[in-house]
Amino acid sequence: MSYPRATIDRVLNFTAIDFETANNSPASACSVGLVKVRGGRVVERASWFIRPPAGHDAFLEWNTRIHGIVESDVTHAKTWEQQYPDLVAFADGDVLVAHNARFDMGVIAGGCAATGIEIAEHHSMCSLAVARKTYTLDSYRLPSAATAAGFSGFQHHDAAADAEACAAIVVHAAGFHGVPTVEALGAVTRVTINPVRARVEKPKATTPQPRLSRRPMVFSD
């Protein structure tokens, strides 16, 4: 069943999210970008630096090369546990959409585990998986998928820009498939909306490395 555009514009609500990290640890978030979508349109944006918890706060050269954030940028930023209520309040119960959601939801779980705070109730959808079921592309990395959705020229690996690119993919995909909600988009593309699980164990701390011996995890690819 296809829905008229007016219906899609009225009920397509979600929050797109993107994290950048200081190192390989999922608890090392150093920046977050958030974009709230209401009725298929961006209505609010927010981003801020995060000071990673002790033991997860080493800034590896490779990560800094990717996103440009250095330790001095986060010196006066809120810690994970200080900023997490702001993140939860911004999302306001929305489905969280991220490009490679497994990584970004792992950051939420890792940050909460490392700091000993309770994870809020979140559900997530992966825009990377949605893009794979919507477009025919040589690459489904965020810049390529966003361009297919009509959103290009953004600063990749800037958390705020990446979150907005992710939002553009989901809004465009919903229109492409003619569905009015992220739940309906998940159903038509067979992309599941998953609960974000708390980590049973704290993530292992990351110590500084003298040189780049291996490629770390890739984030919002």
N, CA, C and O of each residue as an XYZ file, in Angstrom:
884
protein
N       0.842     -1.203      0.000
C       0.000      0.000      0.000
C       0.871      1.245      0.000
O       1.822      1.344      0.776
N       0.552      2.178     -0.856
C       1.296      3.427     -0.924
C       0.472      4.546     -0.298
O      -0.750      4.588     -0.443
N       1.151      5.450      0.396
C       0.474      6.541      1.091
C       0.729      7.858      0.365
O       1.804      8.042     -0.206
N      -0.229      8.773      0.374
C      -0.004     10.086     -0.245
C       1.066     10.865      0.490
O       1.277     10.674      1.688
N       1.739     11.741     -0.232
C       2.838     12.512      0.350
C       2.379     13.305      1.570
O       3.143     13.467      2.521
N       1.160     13.794      1.557
C       0.658     14.582      2.685
C       0.640     13.758      3.963
O       0.905     14.276      5.048
N       0.327     12.471      3.829
C       0.327     11.592      4.999
C       1.737     11.374      5.501
O       1.977     11.410      6.708
N       2.673     11.148      4.594
C       4.069     10.952      4.968
C       4.595     12.184      5.691
O       5.275     12.073      6.711
N       4.275     13.360      5.153
C       4.756     14.605      5.746
C       4.180     14.839      7.136
O       4.762     15.577      7.931
N       3.061     14.227      7.432
C       2.411     14.474      8.709
C       2.962     13.592      9.826
O       2.988     14.010     10.983
N       3.396     12.394      9.501
C       3.688     11.434     10.572
C       5.108     10.867     10.570
O       5.423     10.042     11.428
N       5.965     11.271      9.657
C       7.323     10.722      9.618
C       8.183     11.426     10.671
O       8.726     12.503     10.427
N       8.296     10.805     11.829
C       8.990     11.390     12.974
C      10.104     10.465     13.461
O       9.891      9.262     13.611
N      11.288     11.022     13.709
C      12.404     10.261     14.268
C      13.517     11.228     14.632
O      13.439     12.419     14.330
N      14.553     10.714     15.281
C      15.757     11.504     15.562
C      16.958     10.799     14.956
O      17.198      9.624     15.235
N      17.709     11.506     14.132
C      18.958     10.971     13.574
C      20.105     11.325     14.512
O      20.112     12.389     15.130
N      21.072     10.421     14.608
C      22.166     10.605     15.558
C      23.479     10.132     14.954
O      23.509      9.180     14.175
N      24.549     10.798     15.317
C      25.887     10.382     14.885
C      26.887     10.705     15.986
O      26.845     11.778     16.586
N      27.787      9.760     16.240
C      28.872      9.963     17.198
C      30.213      9.948     16.485
O      30.389      9.263     15.477
N      31.152     10.708     17.019
C      32.565     10.555     16.698
C      33.256     10.107     17.982
O      32.858     10.500     19.079
N      34.290      9.287     17.841
C      34.964      8.738     19.015
C      36.449      9.072     19.012
O      37.052      9.317     17.967
N      37.018      9.073     20.215
C      38.433      9.412     20.376
C      39.343      8.260     19.993
O      40.486      8.477     19.589
N      38.848      7.045     20.117
C      39.664      5.854     19.870
C      38.753      4.673     19.568
O      37.583      4.861     19.233
N      39.280      3.455     19.684
C      38.515      2.259     19.343
C      37.447      1.900     20.360
O      36.540      1.129     20.046
N      37.528      2.432     21.554
C      36.576      2.074     22.600
C      35.197      2.647     22.296
O      35.084      3.823     21.950
N      34.142      1.834     22.421
C      32.796      2.370     22.220
C      32.397      3.372     23.295
O      31.390      4.067     23.157
N      33.183      3.448     24.365
C      32.898      4.408     25.437
C      33.609      5.738     25.229
O      33.557      6.604     26.103
N      34.273      5.919     24.089
C      35.130      7.096     23.905
C      34.474      8.205     23.084
O      35.173      8.965     22.413
N      33.152      8.312     23.125
C      32.472      9.369     22.368
C      33.057     10.731     22.712
O      33.197     11.083     23.883
N      33.396     11.490     21.678
C      33.925     12.843     21.896
C      33.052     13.909     21.240
O      33.270     15.104     21.439
N      32.064     13.474     20.458
C      31.155     14.417     19.816
C      29.877     13.686     19.433
O      29.908     12.508     19.075
N      28.758     14.390     19.510
C      27.482     13.828     19.069
C      26.732     14.881     18.268
O      26.778     16.072     18.578
N      26.042     14.421     17.235
C      25.159     15.274     16.456
C      23.764     14.679     16.467
O      23.605     13.465     16.338
N      22.758     15.514     16.619
C      21.367     15.071     16.702
C      20.501     15.935     15.793
O      20.656     17.156     15.746
N      19.594     15.292     15.077
C      18.678     16.002     14.189
C      17.279     15.441     14.408
O      17.050     14.244     14.235
N      16.353     16.300     14.786
C      14.971     15.877     15.024
C      14.145     16.113     13.767
O      14.150     17.205     13.198
N      13.438     15.074     13.345
C      12.571     15.147     12.168
C      11.120     15.005     12.611
O      10.761     14.066     13.322
N      10.302     15.942     12.184
C       8.868     15.905     12.452
C       8.133     16.142     11.137
O       8.371     17.133     10.446
N       7.244     15.225     10.810
C       6.511     15.360      9.556
C       7.402     15.349      8.337
O       7.110     16.003      7.336
N       8.508     14.594      8.423
C       9.419     14.488      7.289
C      10.315     15.683      7.087
O      10.979     15.789      6.056
N      10.351     16.595      8.055
C      11.177     17.796      7.937
C      12.043     17.977      9.177
O      11.623     17.670     10.292
N      13.247     18.476      8.969
C      14.137     18.769     10.093
C      13.593     19.986     10.833
O      13.396     21.051     10.247
N      13.354     19.808     12.135
C      12.809     20.913     12.929
C      13.769     21.367     14.023
O      13.586     22.437     14.604
N      14.780     20.571     14.303
C      15.718     20.950     15.362
C      17.042     20.222     15.156
O      17.074     19.066     14.733
N      18.124     20.915     15.461
C      19.465     20.349     15.375
C      20.209     20.651     16.667
O      19.984     21.685     17.296
N      21.094     19.744     17.056
C      21.939     19.988     18.230
C      23.222     19.187     18.073
O      23.222     18.114     17.470
N      24.298     19.704     18.610
C      25.562     18.960     18.633
C      26.411     19.514     19.759
O      26.288     20.680     20.133
N      27.275     18.661     20.294
C      28.182     19.105     21.346
C      29.342     18.132     21.480
O      29.266     16.972     21.076
N      30.418     18.648     22.061
C      31.552     17.801     22.400
C      31.232     17.019     23.674
O      30.391     17.420     24.479
N      31.925     15.896     23.830
C      31.793     15.048     25.017
C      33.189     14.720     25.519
O      34.077     14.394     24.732
N      33.381     14.805     26.819
C      34.668     14.421     27.406
C      34.610     12.938     27.763
O      33.859     12.558     28.661
N      35.387     12.088     27.078
C      35.322     10.651     27.344
C      35.753     10.320     28.770
O      36.539     11.058     29.364
N      35.245      9.215     29.329
C      35.615      8.843     30.693
C      37.063      8.391     30.790
O      37.663      7.959     29.806
N      37.610      8.497     31.987
C      38.990      8.061     32.228
C      39.157      6.613     31.792
O      38.290      5.771     32.028
N      40.288      6.341     31.153
C      40.550      5.008     30.633
C      40.066      4.816     29.215
O      40.436      3.849     28.548
N      39.231      5.745     28.748
C      38.709      5.694     27.378
C      38.945      7.031     26.677
O      38.317      7.324     25.659
N      39.847      7.833     27.222
C      39.985      9.223     26.788
C      41.230      9.524     25.965
O      41.544     10.691     25.731
N      41.944      8.493     25.523
C      43.111      8.715     24.669
C      42.650      9.044     23.249
O      41.845      8.315     22.669
N      43.158     10.129     22.698
C      42.822     10.499     21.321
C      43.862      9.903     20.381
O      45.013     10.339     20.360
N      43.453      8.911     19.610
C      44.367      8.283     18.664
C      44.490      9.131     17.401
O      43.542      9.781     16.960
N      45.687      9.096     16.843
C      45.972      9.917     15.669
C      45.015      9.609     14.530
O      44.540     10.518     13.849
N      44.730      8.328     14.321
C      43.860      7.949     13.212
C      42.481      8.582     13.365
O      41.933      9.127     12.407
N      41.924      8.507     14.570
C      40.598      9.073     14.800
C      40.589     10.581     14.579
O      39.667     11.125     13.972
N      41.632     11.249     15.081
C      41.710     12.696     14.908
C      41.824     13.063     13.435
O      41.261     14.065     12.996
N      42.555     12.250     12.667
C      42.644     12.498     11.224
C      41.262     12.427     10.573
O      40.981     13.156      9.622
N      40.414     11.556     11.084
C      39.085     11.381     10.503
C      38.176     12.560     10.816
O      37.557     13.129      9.917
N      38.096     12.927     12.098
C      37.103     13.939     12.485
C      37.686     15.283     12.919
O      36.942     16.251     13.074
N      38.999     15.357     13.116
C      39.634     16.630     13.442
C      39.517     17.071     14.884
O      39.945     18.174     15.221
N      38.947     16.237     15.750
C      38.772     16.602     17.159
C      39.999     16.175     17.948
O      40.485     15.055     17.788
N      40.500     17.059     18.796
C      41.661     16.768     19.636
C      41.263     16.914     21.101
O      40.192     17.427     21.425
N      42.148     16.452     21.972
C      41.833     16.413     23.400
C      41.452     17.785     23.953
O      40.541     17.894     24.774
N      42.142     18.823     23.508
C      41.861     20.160     24.037
C      40.453     20.645     23.686
O      39.913     21.522     24.360
N      39.863     20.082     22.641
C      38.502     20.478     22.262
C      37.468     20.057     23.301
O      36.421     20.691     23.433
N      37.763     18.986     24.039
C      36.766     18.436     24.963
C      37.105     18.698     26.426
O      36.404     18.218     27.317
N      38.166     19.451     26.682
C      38.618     19.677     28.060
C      37.501     20.204     28.951
O      37.366     19.772     30.096
N      36.712     21.119     28.444
C      35.655     21.735     29.247
C      34.259     21.232     28.860
O      33.249     21.816     29.255
N      34.215     20.153     28.092
C      32.925     19.596     27.685
C      32.315     18.774     28.815
O      33.012     18.364     29.743
N      31.025     18.541     28.727
C      30.370     17.660     29.687
C      30.875     16.234     29.505
O      31.236     15.828     28.401
N      30.896     15.483     30.596
C      31.231     14.068     30.527
C      30.035     13.299     29.962
O      28.948     13.850     29.784
N      30.263     12.012     29.685
C      29.167     11.200     29.162
C      27.955     11.242     30.083
O      26.836     11.482     29.629
N      28.172     11.009     31.373
C      27.041     10.947     32.296
C      26.376     12.312     32.494
O      25.193     12.384     32.823
N      27.132     13.385     32.294
C      26.542     14.723     32.416
C      25.684     15.088     31.205
O      24.643     15.732     31.340
N      26.137     14.666     30.018
C      25.402     15.053     28.814
C      24.311     14.067     28.414
O      23.416     14.422     27.647
N      24.368     12.833     28.921
C      23.416     11.809     28.479
C      21.955     12.224     28.700
O      21.130     11.981     27.819
N      21.601     12.834     29.830
C      20.210     13.291     29.976
C      19.786     14.280     28.889
O      18.622     14.293     28.488
N      20.713     15.103     28.413
C      20.402     16.035     27.326
C      20.099     15.273     26.039
O      19.177     15.623     25.301
N      20.883     14.231     25.779
C      20.675     13.395     24.601
C      19.303     12.723     24.672
O      18.546     12.729     23.702
N      18.997     12.148     25.826
C      17.718     11.454     26.007
C      16.555     12.430     25.843
O      15.547     12.104     25.216
N      16.701     13.623     26.407
C      15.631     14.621     26.310
C      15.420     15.070     24.868
O      14.281     15.261     24.441
N      16.505     15.239     24.114
C      16.381     15.651     22.717
C      15.646     14.576     21.921
O      14.737     14.886     21.150
N      16.034     13.318     22.104
C      15.412     12.223     21.355
C      13.943     12.053     21.733
O      13.115     11.737     20.879
N      13.620     12.259     22.994
C      12.227     12.265     23.464
C      11.456     11.015     23.042
O      10.298     11.095     22.633
N      12.115      9.861     23.147
C      11.446      8.605     22.847
C      11.402      8.227     21.384
O      10.842      7.186     21.040
N      11.975      9.040     20.511
C      11.991      8.726     19.079
C      12.806      7.472     18.783
O      13.692      7.097     19.551
N      12.495      6.833     17.664
C      13.430      5.875     17.079
C      14.686      6.645     16.697
O      14.610      7.698     16.063
N      15.848      6.112     17.088
C      17.133      6.721     16.742
C      17.624      6.110     15.436
O      17.748      4.891     15.321
N      17.898      6.952     14.465
C      18.364      6.490     13.162
C      19.826      6.875     13.000
O      20.201      8.022     13.242
N      20.650      5.917     12.591
C      22.078      6.172     12.401
C      22.576      5.367     11.214
O      22.015      4.323     10.881
N      23.639      5.859     10.576
C      24.243      5.156      9.450
C      25.303      4.221     10.016
O      26.343      4.669     10.500
N      25.035      2.926      9.952
C      25.766      1.900     10.701
C      25.367      2.012     12.173
O      26.189      2.290     13.046
N      24.086      1.787     12.409
C      23.505      1.982     13.742
C      24.147      1.092     14.791
O      24.169      1.442     15.971
N      24.662     -0.037     14.383
C      25.302     -0.923     15.363
C      26.433     -0.194     16.080
O      26.610     -0.352     17.287
N      27.196      0.602     15.339
C      28.280      1.363     15.960
C      27.726      2.411     16.916
O      28.124      2.459     18.080
N      26.816      3.247     16.437
C      26.340      4.366     17.250
C      25.571      3.896     18.482
O      25.687      4.499     19.549
N      24.788      2.827     18.346
C      24.091      2.307     19.517
C      25.081      1.651     20.480
O      24.872      1.644     21.693
N      26.159      1.100     19.923
C      27.223      0.570     20.772
C      27.899      1.654     21.582
O      28.344      1.411     22.704
N      27.980      2.861     21.016
C      28.554      3.990     21.748
C      27.655      4.364     22.927
O      28.148      4.632     24.023
N      26.353      4.383     22.706
C      25.433      4.679     23.807
C      25.573      3.636     24.908
O      25.704      3.976     26.084
N      25.543      2.370     24.521
C      25.664      1.306     25.511
C      27.024      1.338     26.190
O      27.124      1.143     27.402
N      28.076      1.584     25.407
C      29.425      1.616     25.964
C      29.637      2.770     26.910
O      30.260      2.609     27.960
N      29.122      3.943     26.549
C      29.264      5.097     27.424
C      28.557      4.897     28.747
O      29.083      5.255     29.801
N      27.363      4.324     28.694
C      26.618      4.078     29.932
C      27.301      3.014     30.786
O      27.370      3.143     32.008
N      27.805      1.967     30.143
C      28.478      0.907     30.896
C      29.749      1.412     31.554
O      30.025      1.089     32.709
N      30.523      2.203     30.825
C      31.804      2.679     31.346
C      31.627      3.645     32.506
O      32.501      3.755     33.366
N      30.510      4.339     32.531
C      30.283      5.335     33.583
C      29.306      4.855     34.647
O      29.023      5.573     35.607
N      28.796      3.649     34.476
C      27.944      3.055     35.503
C      26.559      3.656     35.604
O      25.938      3.603     36.666
N      26.060      4.227     34.514
C      24.708      4.783     34.563
C      23.758      3.888     33.772
O      24.174      3.142     32.886
N      22.495      3.978     34.107
C      21.490      3.138     33.467
C      21.178      3.667     32.075
O      20.991      4.868     31.880
N      21.124      2.761     31.119
C      20.791      3.160     29.759
C      19.290      3.390     29.657
O      18.499      2.620     30.201
N      18.904      4.443     28.963
C      17.486      4.724     28.751
C      16.916      3.744     27.726
O      17.653      2.997     27.083
N      15.605      3.763     27.590
C      14.961      2.898     26.604
C      15.057      3.553     25.229
O      14.437      4.586     24.975
N      15.839      2.940     24.352
C      16.001      3.438     22.985
C      15.686      2.318     21.999
O      15.871      1.140     22.305
N      15.213      2.693     20.824
C      15.103      1.783     19.686
C      15.799      2.453     18.503
O      15.814      3.678     18.383
N      16.372      1.622     17.635
C      17.173      2.191     16.549
C      16.874      1.547     15.206
O      16.434      0.401     15.119
N      17.130      2.325     14.166
C      17.053      1.848     12.783
C      18.337      2.250     12.075
O      18.893      3.314     12.345
N      18.805      1.405     11.174
C      20.054      1.658     10.461
C      19.772      2.216      9.068
O      19.177      1.538      8.230
N      20.200      3.449      8.825
C      19.992      4.046      7.504
C      20.880      3.405      6.446
O      20.560      3.456      5.258
N      21.990      2.802      6.860
C      22.830      2.070      5.915
C      22.058      0.889      5.345
O      22.081      0.649      4.138
N      21.370      0.149      6.220
C      20.565     -0.985      5.769
C      19.402     -0.513      4.903
O      19.068     -1.157      3.908
N      18.789      0.598      5.272
C      17.697      1.156      4.468
C      18.203      1.550      3.080
O      17.544      1.280      2.077
N      19.366      2.185      3.025
C      19.932      2.597      1.739
C      20.189      1.392      0.840
O      19.944      1.449     -0.365
N      20.678      0.311      1.421
C      20.947     -0.901      0.635
C      19.670     -1.478      0.028
O      19.712     -2.107     -1.028
N      18.540     -1.264      0.693
C      17.267     -1.798      0.201
C      16.505     -0.788     -0.661
O      15.412     -1.072     -1.151
N      17.097      0.386     -0.835
C      16.400      1.453     -1.559
C      17.106      1.858     -2.845
O      16.458      2.086     -3.866
N      18.428      1.948     -2.801
C      19.204      2.450     -3.938
C      20.082      1.349     -4.529
O      20.377      0.351     -3.871
N      20.490      1.547     -5.772
C      21.487      0.692     -6.408
C      22.738      1.539     -6.593
O      22.804      2.378     -7.491
N      23.729      1.314     -5.734
C      24.927      2.149     -5.700
C      26.179      1.287     -5.692
O      26.137      0.120     -5.304
N      27.282      1.863     -6.119
C      28.566      1.175     -6.002
C      29.040      1.160     -4.556
O      29.717      0.225     -4.128
N      28.688      2.184     -3.818
C      29.059      2.295     -2.408
C      27.861      2.817     -1.628
O      27.118      3.675     -2.104
N      27.685      2.287     -0.423
C      26.596      2.745      0.440
C      27.123      3.527      1.631
O      26.416      3.708      2.622
N      28.377      3.996      1.536
C      28.906      4.878      2.559
C      28.023      6.117      2.652
O      27.301      6.446      1.711
N      28.085      6.788      3.773
C      27.174      7.901      4.019
C      27.187      8.953      2.910
O      26.110      9.360      2.475
N      28.349      9.419      2.424
C      28.315     10.432      1.361
C      27.593      9.954      0.099
O      26.852     10.715     -0.523
N      27.813      8.698     -0.273
C      27.183      8.166     -1.486
C      25.680      8.005     -1.310
O      24.900      8.393     -2.179
N      25.279      7.430     -0.179
C      23.852      7.224      0.069
C      23.123      8.554      0.217
O      22.004      8.709     -0.272
N      23.757      9.516      0.891
C      23.132     10.829      1.059
C      22.974     11.539     -0.284
O      21.962     12.197     -0.527
N      23.970     11.406     -1.151
C      23.878     12.005     -2.483
C      22.711     11.407     -3.255
O      21.992     12.124     -3.951
N      22.522     10.095     -3.134
C      21.386      9.445     -3.790
C      20.061      9.989     -3.267
O      19.058     10.005     -3.981
N      20.072     10.433     -2.011
C      18.869     11.002     -1.396
C      18.728     12.496     -1.669
O      17.787     13.132     -1.192
N      19.674     13.063     -2.444
C      19.603     14.475     -2.778
C      20.261     15.390     -1.772
O      20.022     16.597     -1.776
N      21.097     14.819     -0.900
C      21.776     15.609      0.130
C      23.275     15.415     -0.063
O      23.797     14.325      0.175
N      23.962     16.458     -0.490
C      25.386     16.322     -0.781
C      26.129     17.570     -0.339
O      25.523     18.567      0.054
N      27.463     17.496     -0.409
C      28.286     18.646     -0.086
C      28.429     18.915      1.389
O      28.826     20.014      1.774
N      28.118     17.943      2.231
C      28.241     18.142      3.671
C      29.625     17.714      4.158
O      30.355     17.031      3.439
N      29.979     18.110      5.361
C      31.289     17.795      5.928
C      31.227     16.436      6.613
O      30.802     16.327      7.763
N      31.654     15.405      5.896
C      31.599     14.052      6.442
C      32.492     13.942      7.672
O      33.603     14.470      7.702
N      31.984     13.247      8.683
C      32.625     13.049      9.986
C      32.550     14.277     10.886
O      33.217     14.331     11.919
N      31.752     15.251     10.504
C      31.244     16.227     11.458
C      29.929     15.643     11.955
O      29.027     15.386     11.157
N      29.808     15.430     13.261
C      28.676     14.675     13.793
C      27.337     15.300     13.419
O      26.398     14.585     13.069
N      27.240     16.612     13.489
C      25.980     17.283     13.161
C      25.629     17.095     11.690
O      24.478     16.816     11.354
N      26.618     17.248     10.816
C      26.382     17.096      9.379
C      26.031     15.660      9.030
O      25.144     15.416      8.212
N      26.723     14.709      9.648
C      26.440     13.302      9.377
C      25.036     12.918      9.831
O      24.349     12.156      9.150
N      24.607     13.442     10.976
C      23.257     13.149     11.454
C      22.211     13.681     10.477
O      21.206     13.021     10.217
N      22.450     14.870      9.939
C      21.490     15.434      8.989
C      21.489     14.656      7.673
O      20.439     14.488      7.053
N      22.651     14.184      7.249
C      22.716     13.353      6.045
C      21.945     12.059      6.249
O      21.226     11.606      5.359
N      22.099     11.478      7.414
C      21.374     10.260      7.760
C      19.868     10.508      7.727
O      19.108      9.696      7.200
N      19.446     11.632      8.291
C      18.025     11.981      8.276
C      17.513     12.112      6.847
O      16.407     11.668      6.535
N      18.316     12.721      5.980
C      17.910     12.913      4.587
C      17.674     11.581      3.889
O      16.745     11.449      3.092
N      18.514     10.594      4.187
C      18.358      9.267      3.579
C      17.024      8.652      3.967
O      16.299      8.137      3.116
N      16.700      8.706      5.249
C      15.470      8.069      5.728
C      14.231      8.795      5.210
O      13.257      8.149      4.823
N      14.253     10.118      5.197
C      13.116     10.878      4.667
C      12.918     10.567      3.185
O      11.794     10.331      2.741
N      14.011     10.567      2.425
C      13.906     10.278      0.991
C      13.443      8.845      0.760
O      12.605      8.596     -0.107
N      13.982      7.903      1.530
C      13.600      6.500      1.367
C      12.122      6.289      1.681
O      11.452      5.510      1.003
N      11.611      6.967      2.692
C      10.189      6.847      3.018
C       9.331      7.333      1.853
O       8.322      6.712      1.519
N       9.731      8.441      1.238
C       9.011      8.928      0.074
C       9.135      7.990     -1.113
O       8.167      7.761     -1.839
N      10.327      7.449     -1.307
C      10.585      6.516     -2.408
C       9.684      5.291     -2.298
O       9.119      4.835     -3.292
N       9.555      4.765     -1.086
C       8.748      3.559     -0.867
C       7.282      3.887     -0.601
O       6.446      2.985     -0.543
N       6.966      5.168     -0.438
C       5.584      5.563     -0.226
C       5.017      5.125      1.101
O       3.872      4.679      1.177
N       5.817      5.250      2.160
C       5.371      4.835      3.495
C       5.424      6.026      4.454
O       6.235      6.932      4.265
N       4.562      6.033      5.487
C       4.422      7.231      6.305
C       5.231      7.285      7.585
O       5.326      8.350      8.194
N       5.817      6.181      8.018
C       6.518      6.160      9.302
C       7.810      5.362      9.184
O       8.002      4.613      8.227
N       8.702      5.529     10.173
C       9.912      4.705     10.168
C       9.557      3.243     10.384
O      10.249      2.361      9.875
N       8.501      2.970     11.125
C       8.081      1.586     11.332
C       7.630      0.956     10.015
O       7.963     -0.192      9.721
N       6.874      1.711      9.233
C       6.442      1.210      7.930
C       7.615      1.079      6.972
O       7.658      0.156      6.158
N       8.568      2.004      7.070
C       9.773      1.910      6.241
C      10.557      0.657      6.597
O      11.058     -0.039      5.713
N      10.662      0.370      7.876
C      11.335     -0.850      8.298
C      10.645     -2.088      7.760
O      11.304     -3.047      7.359
N       9.320     -2.071      7.750
C       8.572     -3.229      7.268
C       8.760     -3.441      5.772
O       8.967     -4.570      5.329
N       8.691     -2.365      4.990
C       8.771     -2.516      3.539
C      10.186     -2.850      3.081
O      10.361     -3.523      2.066
N      11.198     -2.390      3.814
C      12.585     -2.682      3.443
C      13.144     -3.892      4.189
O      14.262     -4.334      3.925
N      12.363     -4.416      5.112
C      12.793     -5.531      5.966
C      14.028     -5.170      6.794
O      14.914     -5.995      7.019
N      14.057     -3.936      7.230
C      15.103     -3.458      8.138
C      14.480     -3.361      9.525
O      13.526     -2.610      9.728
N      15.004     -4.102     10.459
C      14.391     -4.170     11.775
C      14.695     -2.924     12.607
O      15.752     -2.307     12.475
N      13.754     -2.580     13.454
C      13.953     -1.549     14.470
C      14.231     -2.282     15.772
O      13.379     -3.005     16.288
N      15.428     -2.087     16.290
C      15.910     -2.901     17.401
C      16.028     -2.106     18.691
O      16.344     -0.917     18.659
N      15.776     -2.751     19.830
C      16.058     -2.100     21.109
C      17.559     -1.979     21.313
O      18.325     -2.832     20.864
N      17.971     -0.932     21.982
C      19.387     -0.753     22.297
C      19.650     -1.446     23.621
O      19.065     -1.093     24.645
N      20.529     -2.431     23.594
C      20.783     -3.259     24.769
C      21.901     -2.687     25.620
O      22.890     -2.167     25.104
N      21.733     -2.790     26.920
C      22.801     -2.408     27.841
C      23.920     -3.427     27.762
O      23.671     -4.604     27.502
N      25.141     -2.992     27.981
C      26.278     -3.900     28.021
C      26.365     -4.542     29.394
O      26.197     -3.878     30.417
N      26.630     -5.849     29.405
C      26.759     -6.565     30.671
C      28.075     -6.211     31.336
O      28.134     -6.058     32.556
N      29.135     -6.080     30.543
C      30.456     -5.755     31.073
C      30.874     -4.380     30.588
O      30.456     -3.923     29.524
N      31.706     -3.730     31.387
C      32.238     -2.437     30.984
C      33.192     -2.613     29.805
O      33.952     -3.581     29.771
N      33.167     -1.699     28.842
C      34.128     -1.770     27.736
C      35.551     -1.675     28.263
O      35.815     -0.998     29.256
N      36.455     -2.354     27.593
C      37.859     -2.290     27.995
C      38.422     -0.908     27.726
O      38.133     -0.281     26.707
N      39.228     -0.453     28.664
C      39.862      0.851     28.500
C      40.861      0.798     27.362
O      41.440     -0.248     27.067
N      41.050      1.925     26.737
C      41.990      2.033     25.630
C      43.168      2.883     26.054
O      42.988      4.005     26.528
N      44.363      2.366     25.890
C      45.567      3.117     26.236
C      46.138      3.758     24.990
O      45.925      3.253     23.888
N      46.862      4.860     25.136
C      47.438      5.515     23.960
C      48.368      4.589     23.193
O      49.067      3.769     23.788
N      48.375      4.721     21.869
C      49.250      3.929     21.025
C      50.295      4.841     20.401
O      49.959      5.934     19.946
N      51.569      4.412     20.369
C      52.621      5.279     19.851
C      52.550      5.498     18.356
O      53.074      6.491     17.852
N      51.917      4.600     17.643
C      51.795      4.760     16.198
C      50.567      4.000     15.727
O      49.981      3.212     16.470
N      50.190      4.249     14.486
C      49.028      3.581     13.935
C      49.418      2.180     13.504
O      49.996      1.988     12.434
N      49.101      1.205     14.338
C      49.481     -0.158     14.017
C      48.377     -0.900     13.289
O      48.624     -1.916     12.639
N      47.153     -0.388     13.400
C      46.049     -1.027     12.701
C      44.924     -0.022     12.533
O      44.845      0.970     13.257
N      44.068     -0.287     11.584
C      42.935      0.594     11.315
C      41.858      0.348     12.362
O      41.464     -0.797     12.580
N      41.371      1.409     13.018
C      40.321      1.231     14.004
C      38.954      1.068     13.356
O      38.830      1.045     12.132
N      37.935      0.955     14.192
C      36.578      0.823     13.715
C      36.200      2.027     12.862
O      36.611      3.153     13.143
N      35.410      1.777     11.813
C      34.890      2.865     10.994
C      33.483      3.163     11.475
O      32.720      2.247     11.780
N      33.141      4.424     11.545
C      31.947      4.840     12.241
C      30.814      5.067     11.241
O      30.385      4.125     10.574
N      30.331      6.283     11.129
C      29.259      6.557     10.167
C      29.902      6.565      8.791
O      30.265      7.621      8.272
N      30.037      5.416      8.221
C      30.910      5.173      7.074
C      30.543      6.023      5.871
O      31.190      5.928      4.828
